[in-house]
Amino acid sequence: MMVEFFLLGCTGVVVFLHGANFFFHALSSHLAFRSLSFLGFVGW
């Protein structure tokens, strides 16, 4: 019982980390694109 719970927890943590990493990467690239376009708009 404990082994199954442990494996389930490890799998959940791995899936959560993968999801958070993907979400953070998409968010950071989106924000970088927004800030770059905003700076380009202000510069011109």
mmJSON file of the N, C-alpha and C atoms, coordinates in Angstrom:
{"data_MODEL":{"atom_site":{
"group_PDB":["ATOM","ATOM","ATOM","ATOM","ATOM","ATOM","ATOM","ATOM","ATOM","ATOM","ATOM","ATOM","ATOM","ATOM","ATOM","ATOM","ATOM","ATOM","ATOM","ATOM","ATOM","ATOM","ATOM","ATOM","ATOM","ATOM","ATOM","ATOM","ATOM","ATOM","ATOM","ATOM","ATOM","ATOM","ATOM","ATOM","ATOM","ATOM","ATOM","ATOM","ATOM","ATOM","ATOM","ATOM","ATOM","ATOM","ATOM","ATOM","ATOM","ATOM","ATOM","ATOM","ATOM","ATOM","ATOM","ATOM","ATOM","ATOM","ATOM","ATOM","ATOM","ATOM","ATOM","ATOM","ATOM","ATOM","ATOM","ATOM","ATOM","ATOM","ATOM","ATOM","ATOM","ATOM","ATOM","ATOM","ATOM","ATOM","ATOM","ATOM","ATOM","ATOM","ATOM","ATOM","ATOM","ATOM","ATOM","ATOM","ATOM","ATOM","ATOM","ATOM","ATOM","ATOM","ATOM","ATOM","ATOM","ATOM","ATOM","ATOM","ATOM","ATOM","ATOM","ATOM","ATOM","ATOM","ATOM","ATOM","ATOM","ATOM","ATOM","ATOM","ATOM","ATOM","ATOM","ATOM","ATOM","ATOM","ATOM","ATOM","ATOM","ATOM","ATOM","ATOM","ATOM","ATOM","ATOM","ATOM","ATOM","ATOM","ATOM","ATOM"],
"id":[1,2,3,4,5,6,7,8,9,10,11,12,13,14,15,16,17,18,19,20,21,22,23,24,25,26,27,28,29,30,31,32,33,34,35,36,37,38,39,40,41,42,43,44,45,46,47,48,49,50,51,52,53,54,55,56,57,58,59,60,61,62,63,64,65,66,67,68,69,70,71,72,73,74,75,76,77,78,79,80,81,82,83,84,85,86,87,88,89,90,91,92,93,94,95,96,97,98,99,100,101,102,103,104,105,106,107,108,109,110,111,112,113,114,115,116,117,118,119,120,121,122,123,124,125,126,127,128,129,130,131,132],
"type_symbol":["N","C","C","N","C","C","N","C","C","N","C","C","N","C","C","N","C","C","N","C","C","N","C","C","N","C","C","N","C","C","N","C","C","N","C","C","N","C","C","N","C","C","N","C","C","N","C","C","N","C","C","N","C","C","N","C","C","N","C","C","N","C","C","N","C","C","N","C","C","N","C","C","N","C","C","N","C","C","N","C","C","N","C","C","N","C","C","N","C","C","N","C","C","N","C","C","N","C","C","N","C","C","N","C","C","N","C","C","N","C","C","N","C","C","N","C","C","N","C","C","N","C","C","N","C","C","N","C","C","N","C","C"],
"label_atom_id":["N","CA","C","N","CA","C","N","CA","C","N","CA","C","N","CA","C","N","CA","C","N","CA","C","N","CA","C","N","CA","C","N","CA","C","N","CA","C","N","CA","C","N","CA","C","N","CA","C","N","CA","C","N","CA","C","N","CA","C","N","CA","C","N","CA","C","N","CA","C","N","CA","C","N","CA","C","N","CA","C","N","CA","C","N","CA","C","N","CA","C","N","CA","C","N","CA","C","N","CA","C","N","CA","C","N","CA","C","N","CA","C","N","CA","C","N","CA","C","N","CA","C","N","CA","C","N","CA","C","N","CA","C","N","CA","C","N","CA","C","N","CA","C","N","CA","C","N","CA","C","N","CA","C"],
"label_alt_id":[null,null,null,null,null,null,null,null,null,null,null,null,null,null,null,null,null,null,null,null,null,null,null,null,null,null,null,null,null,null,null,null,null,null,null,null,null,null,null,null,null,null,null,null,null,null,null,null,null,null,null,null,null,null,null,null,null,null,null,null,null,null,null,null,null,null,null,null,null,null,null,null,null,null,null,null,null,null,null,null,null,null,null,null,null,null,null,null,null,null,null,null,null,null,null,null,null,null,null,null,null,null,null,null,null,null,null,null,null,null,null,null,null,null,null,null,null,null,null,null,null,null,null,null,null,null,null,null,null,null,null,null],
"label_comp_id":["MET","MET","MET","MET","MET","MET","VAL","VAL","VAL","GLU","GLU","GLU","PHE","PHE","PHE","PHE","PHE","PHE","LEU","LEU","LEU","LEU","LEU","LEU","GLY","GLY","GLY","CYS","CYS","CYS","THR","THR","THR","GLY","GLY","GLY","VAL","VAL","VAL","VAL","VAL","VAL","VAL","VAL","VAL","PHE","PHE","PHE","LEU","LEU","LEU","HIS","HIS","HIS","GLY","GLY","GLY","ALA","ALA","ALA","ASN","ASN","ASN","PHE","PHE","PHE","PHE","PHE","PHE","PHE","PHE","PHE","HIS","HIS","HIS","ALA","ALA","ALA","LEU","LEU","LEU","SER","SER","SER","SER","SER","SER","HIS","HIS","HIS","LEU","LEU","LEU","ALA","ALA","ALA","PHE","PHE","PHE","ARG","ARG","ARG","SER","SER","SER","LEU","LEU","LEU","SER","SER","SER","PHE","PHE","PHE","LEU","LEU","LEU","GLY","GLY","GLY","PHE","PHE","PHE","VAL","VAL","VAL","GLY","GLY","GLY","TRP","TRP","TRP"],
"label_asym_id":["A","A","A","A","A","A","A","A","A","A","A","A","A","A","A","A","A","A","A","A","A","A","A","A","A","A","A","A","A","A","A","A","A","A","A","A","A","A","A","A","A","A","A","A","A","A","A","A","A","A","A","A","A","A","A","A","A","A","A","A","A","A","A","A","A","A","A","A","A","A","A","A","A","A","A","A","A","A","A","A","A","A","A","A","A","A","A","A","A","A","A","A","A","A","A","A","A","A","A","A","A","A","A","A","A","A","A","A","A","A","A","A","A","A","A","A","A","A","A","A","A","A","A","A","A","A","A","A","A","A","A","A"],
"label_entity_id":["1","1","1","1","1","1","1","1","1","1","1","1","1","1","1","1","1","1","1","1","1","1","1","1","1","1","1","1","1","1","1","1","1","1","1","1","1","1","1","1","1","1","1","1","1","1","1","1","1","1","1","1","1","1","1","1","1","1","1","1","1","1","1","1","1","1","1","1","1","1","1","1","1","1","1","1","1","1","1","1","1","1","1","1","1","1","1","1","1","1","1","1","1","1","1","1","1","1","1","1","1","1","1","1","1","1","1","1","1","1","1","1","1","1","1","1","1","1","1","1","1","1","1","1","1","1","1","1","1","1","1","1"],
"label_seq_id":[1,1,1,2,2,2,3,3,3,4,4,4,5,5,5,6,6,6,7,7,7,8,8,8,9,9,9,10,10,10,11,11,11,12,12,12,13,13,13,14,14,14,15,15,15,16,16,16,17,17,17,18,18,18,19,19,19,20,20,20,21,21,21,22,22,22,23,23,23,24,24,24,25,25,25,26,26,26,27,27,27,28,28,28,29,29,29,30,30,30,31,31,31,32,32,32,33,33,33,34,34,34,35,35,35,36,36,36,37,37,37,38,38,38,39,39,39,40,40,40,41,41,41,42,42,42,43,43,43,44,44,44],
"pdbx_PDB_ins_code":[null,null,null,null,null,null,null,null,null,null,null,null,null,null,null,null,null,null,null,null,null,null,null,null,null,null,null,null,null,null,null,null,null,null,null,null,null,null,null,null,null,null,null,null,null,null,null,null,null,null,null,null,null,null,null,null,null,null,null,null,null,null,null,null,null,null,null,null,null,null,null,null,null,null,null,null,null,null,null,null,null,null,null,null,null,null,null,null,null,null,null,null,null,null,null,null,null,null,null,null,null,null,null,null,null,null,null,null,null,null,null,null,null,null,null,null,null,null,null,null,null,null,null,null,null,null,null,null,null,null,null,null],
"Cartn_x":[0.835,0.0,0.874,1.873,2.737,3.541,3.972,4.764,3.918,2.675,1.803,1.542,1.329,1.096,2.343,3.517,4.778,4.987,4.709,4.866,3.878,2.663,1.646,2.07,2.619,3.075,4.229,5.178,6.324,5.856,4.908,4.398,3.688,2.911,2.205,3.173,4.255,5.246,5.933,6.284,6.956,6.035,4.775,3.82,3.605,3.513,3.308,4.503,5.722,6.922,6.99,6.631,6.648,5.629,4.432,3.392,3.797,4.388,4.796,5.919,6.856,7.969,7.452,6.514,5.949,5.185,4.398,3.611,4.512,5.562,6.481,7.22,7.622,8.337,7.432,6.179,5.251,4.965,4.796,4.496,5.672,6.886,8.061,8.311,8.137,8.352,7.285,6.057,4.974,5.247,5.698,5.991,7.183,8.187,9.36,8.937,8.082,7.602,6.8,5.943,5.136,6.031,7.021,7.882,8.744,9.216,10.042,9.227,8.013,7.174,6.801,6.567,6.236,7.42,8.63,9.824,10.078,9.851,10.042,9.041,7.805,6.778,7.145,7.649,8.028,9.269,10.221,11.448,11.183,10.223,9.921,8.951],
"Cartn_y":[-1.202,0.0,1.258,1.29,2.458,2.646,1.519,1.61,2.191,1.764,2.282,3.769,4.17,5.583,6.41,5.851,6.541,6.718,5.639,5.721,6.715,6.723,7.645,9.092,9.327,10.665,11.111,10.212,10.562,10.889,10.087,10.337,11.689,11.993,13.263,14.441,14.309,15.381,15.587,14.492,14.593,15.252,14.828,15.413,16.892,17.216,18.614,19.471,18.949,19.703,19.917,18.882,19.027,20.076,20.042,21.003,22.424,22.577,23.9,24.445,23.568,23.994,24.443,23.675,24.046,25.361,25.509,26.722,27.943,27.772,28.887,29.269,28.273,28.557,29.317,28.874,29.546,30.958,31.117,32.433,33.388,32.9,33.768,34.173,33.243,33.599,34.588,34.409,35.322,36.711,36.774,38.064,38.727,37.937,38.505,39.091,38.387,38.889,40.17,40.19,41.384,42.573,42.357,43.455,43.945,43.026,43.423,44.248,43.815,44.566,45.919,45.955,47.227,48.181,47.665,48.507,49.003,48.139,48.551,49.635,49.497,50.499,51.833,51.784,53.018,53.634,52.773,53.289,54.006,53.508,54.165,55.323],
"Cartn_z":[0.0,0.0,0.0,0.871,0.941,-0.347,-0.944,-2.178,-3.298,-3.396,-4.447,-4.238,-2.988,-2.682,-3.007,-2.687,-2.968,-4.467,-5.234,-6.69,-7.283,-6.746,-7.235,-6.953,-5.77,-5.423,-6.314,-6.563,-7.416,-8.83,-9.344,-10.682,-10.743,-9.698,-9.666,-9.637,-8.854,-8.765,-10.108,-10.782,-12.088,-13.11,-13.133,-14.078,-13.774,-12.48,-12.087,-12.496,-12.296,-12.664,-14.173,-14.924,-16.383,-16.816,-16.229,-16.576,-16.194,-15.002,-14.55,-15.422,-15.811,-16.656,-18.019,-18.597,-19.892,-19.797,-18.712,-18.528,-18.34,-17.534,-17.282,-18.558,-19.364,-20.602,-21.577,-21.699,-22.607,-22.122,-20.795,-20.246,-20.411,-20.137,-20.24,-21.684,-22.632,-24.037,-24.494,-24.013,-24.371,-23.81,-22.55,-21.932,-22.614,-22.992,-23.661,-25.007,-25.732,-27.02,-26.834,-25.799,-25.525,-25.182,-24.307,-23.88,-25.05,-25.889,-27.023,-28.015,-28.293,-29.231,-28.634,-27.303,-26.646,-26.694,-26.427,-26.463,-27.885,-28.873,-30.255,-30.632,-30.127,-30.41,-29.76,-28.524,-27.828,-28.482,-28.899,-29.496,-30.813,-31.563,-32.829,-32.611],
"occupancy":[1.0,1.0,1.0,1.0,1.0,1.0,1.0,1.0,1.0,1.0,1.0,1.0,1.0,1.0,1.0,1.0,1.0,1.0,1.0,1.0,1.0,1.0,1.0,1.0,1.0,1.0,1.0,1.0,1.0,1.0,1.0,1.0,1.0,1.0,1.0,1.0,1.0,1.0,1.0,1.0,1.0,1.0,1.0,1.0,1.0,1.0,1.0,1.0,1.0,1.0,1.0,1.0,1.0,1.0,1.0,1.0,1.0,1.0,1.0,1.0,1.0,1.0,1.0,1.0,1.0,1.0,1.0,1.0,1.0,1.0,1.0,1.0,1.0,1.0,1.0,1.0,1.0,1.0,1.0,1.0,1.0,1.0,1.0,1.0,1.0,1.0,1.0,1.0,1.0,1.0,1.0,1.0,1.0,1.0,1.0,1.0,1.0,1.0,1.0,1.0,1.0,1.0,1.0,1.0,1.0,1.0,1.0,1.0,1.0,1.0,1.0,1.0,1.0,1.0,1.0,1.0,1.0,1.0,1.0,1.0,1.0,1.0,1.0,1.0,1.0,1.0,1.0,1.0,1.0,1.0,1.0,1.0],
"B_iso_or_equiv":[0.0,0.0,0.0,0.0,0.0,0.0,0.0,0.0,0.0,0.0,0.0,0.0,0.0,0.0,0.0,0.0,0.0,0.0,0.0,0.0,0.0,0.0,0.0,0.0,0.0,0.0,0.0,0.0,0.0,0.0,0.0,0.0,0.0,0.0,0.0,0.0,0.0,0.0,0.0,0.0,0.0,0.0,0.0,0.0,0.0,0.0,0.0,0.0,0.0,0.0,0.0,0.0,0.0,0.0,0.0,0.0,0.0,0.0,0.0,0.0,0.0,0.0,0.0,0.0,0.0,0.0,0.0,0.0,0.0,0.0,0.0,0.0,0.0,0.0,0.0,0.0,0.0,0.0,0.0,0.0,0.0,0.0,0.0,0.0,0.0,0.0,0.0,0.0,0.0,0.0,0.0,0.0,0.0,0.0,0.0,0.0,0.0,0.0,0.0,0.0,0.0,0.0,0.0,0.0,0.0,0.0,0.0,0.0,0.0,0.0,0.0,0.0,0.0,0.0,0.0,0.0,0.0,0.0,0.0,0.0,0.0,0.0,0.0,0.0,0.0,0.0,0.0,0.0,0.0,0.0,0.0,0.0],
"pdbx_formal_charge":[null,null,null,null,null,null,null,null,null,null,null,null,null,null,null,null,null,null,null,null,null,null,null,null,null,null,null,null,null,null,null,null,null,null,null,null,null,null,null,null,null,null,null,null,null,null,null,null,null,null,null,null,null,null,null,null,null,null,null,null,null,null,null,null,null,null,null,null,null,null,null,null,null,null,null,null,null,null,null,null,null,null,null,null,null,null,null,null,null,null,null,null,null,null,null,null,null,null,null,null,null,null,null,null,null,null,null,null,null,null,null,null,null,null,null,null,null,null,null,null,null,null,null,null,null,null,null,null,null,null,null,null],
"auth_seq_id":[1,1,1,2,2,2,3,3,3,4,4,4,5,5,5,6,6,6,7,7,7,8,8,8,9,9,9,10,10,10,11,11,11,12,12,12,13,13,13,14,14,14,15,15,15,16,16,16,17,17,17,18,18,18,19,19,19,20,20,20,21,21,21,22,22,22,23,23,23,24,24,24,25,25,25,26,26,26,27,27,27,28,28,28,29,29,29,30,30,30,31,31,31,32,32,32,33,33,33,34,34,34,35,35,35,36,36,36,37,37,37,38,38,38,39,39,39,40,40,40,41,41,41,42,42,42,43,43,43,44,44,44],
"auth_comp_id":["MET","MET","MET","MET","MET","MET","VAL","VAL","VAL","GLU","GLU","GLU","PHE","PHE","PHE","PHE","PHE","PHE","LEU","LEU","LEU","LEU","LEU","LEU","GLY","GLY","GLY","CYS","CYS","CYS","THR","THR","THR","GLY","GLY","GLY","VAL","VAL","VAL","VAL","VAL","VAL","VAL","VAL","VAL","PHE","PHE","PHE","LEU","LEU","LEU","HIS","HIS","HIS","GLY","GLY","GLY","ALA","ALA","ALA","ASN","ASN","ASN","PHE","PHE","PHE","PHE","PHE","PHE","PHE","PHE","PHE","HIS","HIS","HIS","ALA","ALA","ALA","LEU","LEU","LEU","SER","SER","SER","SER","SER","SER","HIS","HIS","HIS","LEU","LEU","LEU","ALA","ALA","ALA","PHE","PHE","PHE","ARG","ARG","ARG","SER","SER","SER","LEU","LEU","LEU","SER","SER","SER","PHE","PHE","PHE","LEU","LEU","LEU","GLY","GLY","GLY","PHE","PHE","PHE","VAL","VAL","VAL","GLY","GLY","GLY","TRP","TRP","TRP"],
"auth_asym_id":["A","A","A","A","A","A","A","A","A","A","A","A","A","A","A","A","A","A","A","A","A","A","A","A","A","A","A","A","A","A","A","A","A","A","A","A","A","A","A","A","A","A","A","A","A","A","A","A","A","A","A","A","A","A","A","A","A","A","A","A","A","A","A","A","A","A","A","A","A","A","A","A","A","A","A","A","A","A","A","A","A","A","A","A","A","A","A","A","A","A","A","A","A","A","A","A","A","A","A","A","A","A","A","A","A","A","A","A","A","A","A","A","A","A","A","A","A","A","A","A","A","A","A","A","A","A","A","A","A","A","A","A"],
"auth_atom_id":["N","CA","C","N","CA","C","N","CA","C","N","CA","C","N","CA","C","N","CA","C","N","CA","C","N","CA","C","N","CA","C","N","CA","C","N","CA","C","N","CA","C","N","CA","C","N","CA","C","N","CA","C","N","CA","C","N","CA","C","N","CA","C","N","CA","C","N","CA","C","N","CA","C","N","CA","C","N","CA","C","N","CA","C","N","CA","C","N","CA","C","N","CA","C","N","CA","C","N","CA","C","N","CA","C","N","CA","C","N","CA","C","N","CA","C","N","CA","C","N","CA","C","N","CA","C","N","CA","C","N","CA","C","N","CA","C","N","CA","C","N","CA","C","N","CA","C","N","CA","C","N","CA","C"],
"pdbx_PDB_model_num":[1,1,1,1,1,1,1,1,1,1,1,1,1,1,1,1,1,1,1,1,1,1,1,1,1,1,1,1,1,1,1,1,1,1,1,1,1,1,1,1,1,1,1,1,1,1,1,1,1,1,1,1,1,1,1,1,1,1,1,1,1,1,1,1,1,1,1,1,1,1,1,1,1,1,1,1,1,1,1,1,1,1,1,1,1,1,1,1,1,1,1,1,1,1,1,1,1,1,1,1,1,1,1,1,1,1,1,1,1,1,1,1,1,1,1,1,1,1,1,1,1,1,1,1,1,1,1,1,1,1,1,1]
}}}
